[in-house]
Amino acid sequence: MGCGTWAWGNRLLWGYDESMDAQLQEVFDVCVGNGVTLFDTGDSYGTGKLKGQSEKLLGKFAQAYVGLNCDRLCLATKLAAYPWRLTRGSMVAACKASAERLGRNVDLAQMHWSTANYFPWQEGALLDGLADLSEMGLVKGVGLSNYGSKRLKWVYRKLRDRGVPISTLQVQYSLLSTYPVTELGLKDVCDELGIQLIAYSPLALGLLTGKYSENNVPKGIRGVLFRQLIPGIQPILDCLRAIAADREKTPSQVALNWCICKGTIPIPGAKTVAQAKENIGALGWQLDGGEIEALDRTVDRLDKVMVQNIFQTK
Ligand SMILES: NC(=O)c1ccc[n+]([C@@H]2O[C@H](COP(=O)([O-])OP(=O)(O)OC[C@H]3O[C@@H](n4cnc5c(N)ncnc54)[C@H](OP(=O)(O)O)[C@@H]3O)[C@@H](O)[C@H]2O)c1
């Protein structure tokens, strides 16, 4: 695939407005200049008048960028399994529409979620469409998102019969969301099938940065969720802070490094250059066995953890 070993998520959600575009271009430039070359977006990111905005922005940033690592860019998008996408052709059309918004071919096309939990009959045609994209040479690779081990194995067999490998699987994975690996066993299955595991929301939407507290939560639905979680997650924040202080790193950097140590590629979302630079500081070093064990032991004993994505399958 030629993707980098580090990536940036590009979801237009928490508090985006168009006045942020110049700042986000800077974030993009800093990331690529520092070797962060995999960027993840989705055709469902941005609604109403901002429909498709995340892909449009990413395409604009990539086009404007000149400099180091320019030739190593990997633009990944996720194609939504909307209820009105019913045929293989609808996936091909969706990917072409994403390419149009990006102003270049999609490098990695991912099925955003499985319909197994509600319309299992819908999925076969969409996966055929995903494989068509690879066969038609419209993408360099295909991937999945929010699949559990059982469903992943089923898709793997289906695509293998057509000679199409699955490059990546992205799931919600962080110190506050270990379920995909500890309960579903996805890391072992991915290793066995030659699939790279990508960790989305690796900072638990910002909670693991340690900057939020009961008296300081972000606006909107994230604030509601954070209020419920913050009292129960103090032990892991304390553990992150202690390791960070010891290593002269920040809690965010330790939380992201933990994802890397677990063999995943984290795709943190960064809104500012300062956040991007901080997150890039999670690269180039490794937590030791004792530190990883301390973090693992602490999360095992937590009262509360992140809720799983409703589309995550078994
Ligand atoms: N496949 C899927 O279904 C799916 C679902 C969700 C996400 N994703 C992907 O994963 C990407 C990242 O996930 P996410 O944005 O949900 O969660 P995340 O990476 O865990 O959290 C990102 C948020 O944390 C804060 N932050 C990031 N770095 C920081 C730093 N160094 N210091 C302080 N605050 C920092 C920022 O928000 P504030 O500054 O506002 O706190 C930022 O928006 C998305 O962009 C998307 O590409 C995929």
Ligand as a Chemical Component Dictionary entry (heavy atoms), coordinates in Angstrom:
data_LIG
# 
_chem_comp.id                   LIG 
_chem_comp.type                 NON-POLYMER 
_chem_comp.pdbx_formal_charge   0 
_chem_comp.three_letter_code    LIG 
# 
loop_
_chem_comp_atom.comp_id 
_chem_comp_atom.atom_id 
_chem_comp_atom.alt_atom_id 
_chem_comp_atom.type_symbol 
_chem_comp_atom.charge 
_chem_comp_atom.model_Cartn_x 
_chem_comp_atom.model_Cartn_y 
_chem_comp_atom.model_Cartn_z 
_chem_comp_atom.pdbx_ordinal 
LIG N1  N1  N 0  -14.607 3.820  11.332 1  
LIG C1  C1  C 0  -15.365 4.514  12.136 2  
LIG O1  O1  O 0  -16.553 4.189  12.340 3  
LIG C2  C2  C 0  -14.778 5.710  12.839 4  
LIG C3  C3  C 0  -15.436 6.266  13.947 5  
LIG C4  C4  C 0  -14.842 7.363  14.597 6  
LIG C5  C5  C 0  -13.633 7.860  14.147 7  
LIG N2  N2  N 1  -13.018 7.325  13.056 8  
LIG C6  C6  C 0  -11.749 7.886  12.519 9  
LIG O2  O2  O 0  -10.822 8.112  13.575 10 
LIG C7  C7  C 0  -10.395 9.472  13.558 11 
LIG C8  C8  C 0  -10.028 9.948  14.951 12 
LIG O3  O3  O 0  -11.027 9.647  15.872 13 
LIG P1  P1  P 0  -11.803 10.725 16.755 14 
LIG O4  O4  O 0  -11.606 12.090 16.243 15 
LIG O5  O5  O -1 -13.176 10.176 16.895 16 
LIG O6  O6  O 0  -11.167 10.555 18.201 17 
LIG P2  P2  P 0  -9.723  10.789 18.847 18 
LIG O7  O7  O 0  -8.665  10.765 17.821 19 
LIG O8  O8  O 0  -9.663  9.848  19.964 20 
LIG O9  O9  O 0  -9.886  12.261 19.480 21 
LIG C9  C9  C 0  -9.697  13.376 18.689 22 
LIG C10 C10 C 0  -9.998  14.656 19.484 23 
LIG O10 O10 O 0  -9.164  14.746 20.641 24 
LIG C11 C11 C 0  -8.677  16.080 20.800 25 
LIG N3  N3  N 0  -7.202  15.993 20.643 26 
LIG C12 C12 C 0  -6.492  15.329 19.697 27 
LIG N4  N4  N 0  -5.173  15.425 19.927 28 
LIG C13 C13 C 0  -5.030  16.176 21.039 29 
LIG C14 C14 C 0  -3.916  16.620 21.792 30 
LIG N5  N5  N 0  -2.678  16.301 21.456 31 
LIG N6  N6  N 0  -4.153  17.374 22.903 32 
LIG C15 C15 C 0  -5.389  17.690 23.295 33 
LIG N7  N7  N 0  -6.494  17.302 22.620 34 
LIG C16 C16 C 0  -6.325  16.556 21.506 35 
LIG C17 C17 C 0  -9.339  16.914 19.704 36 
LIG O11 O11 O 0  -10.593 17.416 20.155 37 
LIG P3  P3  P 0  -10.790 18.662 21.182 38 
LIG O12 O12 O 0  -9.629  19.586 20.999 39 
LIG O13 O13 O 0  -12.108 19.233 20.817 40 
LIG O14 O14 O 0  -10.826 18.002 22.531 41 
LIG C18 C18 C 0  -9.644  15.884 18.644 42 
LIG O15 O15 O 0  -10.706 16.212 17.804 43 
LIG C19 C19 C 0  -11.562 10.219 12.908 44 
LIG O16 O16 O 0  -11.161 11.443 12.371 45 
LIG C20 C20 C 0  -11.975 9.226  11.823 46 
LIG O17 O17 O 0  -11.111 9.328  10.702 47 
LIG C21 C21 C 0  -13.563 6.244  12.415 48 
# 
loop_
_chem_comp_bond.comp_id 
_chem_comp_bond.atom_id_1 
_chem_comp_bond.atom_id_2 
_chem_comp_bond.value_order 
_chem_comp_bond.pdbx_ordinal 
LIG N1  C1  SING 1  
LIG C1  O1  DOUB 2  
LIG C1  C2  SING 3  
LIG C2  C3  SING 4  
LIG C2  C21 DOUB 5  
LIG C3  C4  DOUB 6  
LIG C4  C5  SING 7  
LIG C5  N2  DOUB 8  
LIG N2  C6  SING 9  
LIG N2  C21 SING 10 
LIG C6  O2  SING 11 
LIG C6  C20 SING 12 
LIG O2  C7  SING 13 
LIG C7  C8  SING 14 
LIG C7  C19 SING 15 
LIG C8  O3  SING 16 
LIG O3  P1  SING 17 
LIG P1  O4  DOUB 18 
LIG P1  O5  SING 19 
LIG P1  O6  SING 20 
LIG O6  P2  SING 21 
LIG P2  O7  DOUB 22 
LIG P2  O8  SING 23 
LIG P2  O9  SING 24 
LIG O9  C9  SING 25 
LIG C9  C10 SING 26 
LIG C10 O10 SING 27 
LIG C10 C18 SING 28 
LIG O10 C11 SING 29 
LIG C11 N3  SING 30 
LIG C11 C17 SING 31 
LIG N3  C12 SING 32 
LIG N3  C16 SING 33 
LIG C12 N4  DOUB 34 
LIG N4  C13 SING 35 
LIG C13 C14 SING 36 
LIG C13 C16 DOUB 37 
LIG C14 N5  SING 38 
LIG C14 N6  DOUB 39 
LIG N6  C15 SING 40 
LIG C15 N7  DOUB 41 
LIG N7  C16 SING 42 
LIG C17 O11 SING 43 
LIG C17 C18 SING 44 
LIG O11 P3  SING 45 
LIG P3  O12 DOUB 46 
LIG P3  O13 SING 47 
LIG P3  O14 SING 48 
LIG C18 O15 SING 49 
LIG C19 O16 SING 50 
LIG C19 C20 SING 51 
LIG C20 O17 SING 52 
# 
